[in-house]
Amino acid sequence: MNRTNTTAQTIFSMPDPALATFNFSHRDNIQITVPVESTWRARYHWHSRGLRCEQIICTDGHVKISYVSNVFGSGSSGMTRGGSMRFKPGQRVQWSRDDDAYKEDLVVTLVADDETLYRNTCSAILDADRFPHFANTPPWLRLLFTLLMWWPAARSWLIAQLLWVQLQAMHYSHDYWVYHGQLNVTLWWSWINPWNFSRPPRWLVRFQWHSQTVISRLTQTACYWTGRLLLGMKGQYAEYTPQPPSSHTDEIKY
């Protein structure tokens, strides 16, 4: 079985509980609709080689954005219809529907210099249940899925874990670094110095900040190579990609 060819598809509806609709009708201007009942959000992430997500424009509803520009600079803001925010290179950002105060759908336009990542991740999510039957799924993994046919819960759990690995491999290939944790050395410092009420040293704060980058790179690099060498995965698929922008072809790791 081959992957679903989505090169001509423009509307992608994500499954429950993270309901969201991605509309790729206008190139590099991705319209994302998040309904009230959805748990979907853009995870805390950043780009090291430039901007893949240049700007977010709120078309309808209310969006909540949190960002960290550097070790000691962070903030958050809320936007309503017509509001927009541009992202800076290296800025760490997460955004979601503002469900704390508003019970309404969110519609935003994400201006990106390359929509390939989003088309591939959407397609992979929708194709997840087909993974056991793909032609490039290793025989040992197909055998494992066959053995789990009578244990649906375990089979679903395994598919979810493999999808997670696939998404991290795609993120790695497209310079989309997701937060996977940090070394909480400032917390450890407070435990070691319980009677010291001053702030942790600045070098310790910087160390904690940079540990996010290290952990993210280690996690996504491990997923990429595990996927490629053991699971028959790639960082990008021709079946999901209408026309990779030539200006980024050399940067993307397949």
Salt bridges, closest charged atoms under 4 A:
ASP60 OD1 - ARG81 NH2 2.77
ASP100 OD2 - LYS64 NZ 2.84
GLU104 OE2 - HIS62 ND1 2.35
ASP113 OD2 - HIS248 NE2 3.77
ASP114 OD2 - ARG52 NH1 3.59
GLU115 OE2 - ARG27 NH1 3.95
GLU115 OE2 - ARG119 NH1 3.84
ASP127 OD1 - ARG130 NE 3.09
GLU251 OE1 - ARG49 NE 3.71
GLU251 OE1 - ARG52 NH2 2.79
GLU251 OE1 - HIS248 ND1 3.98
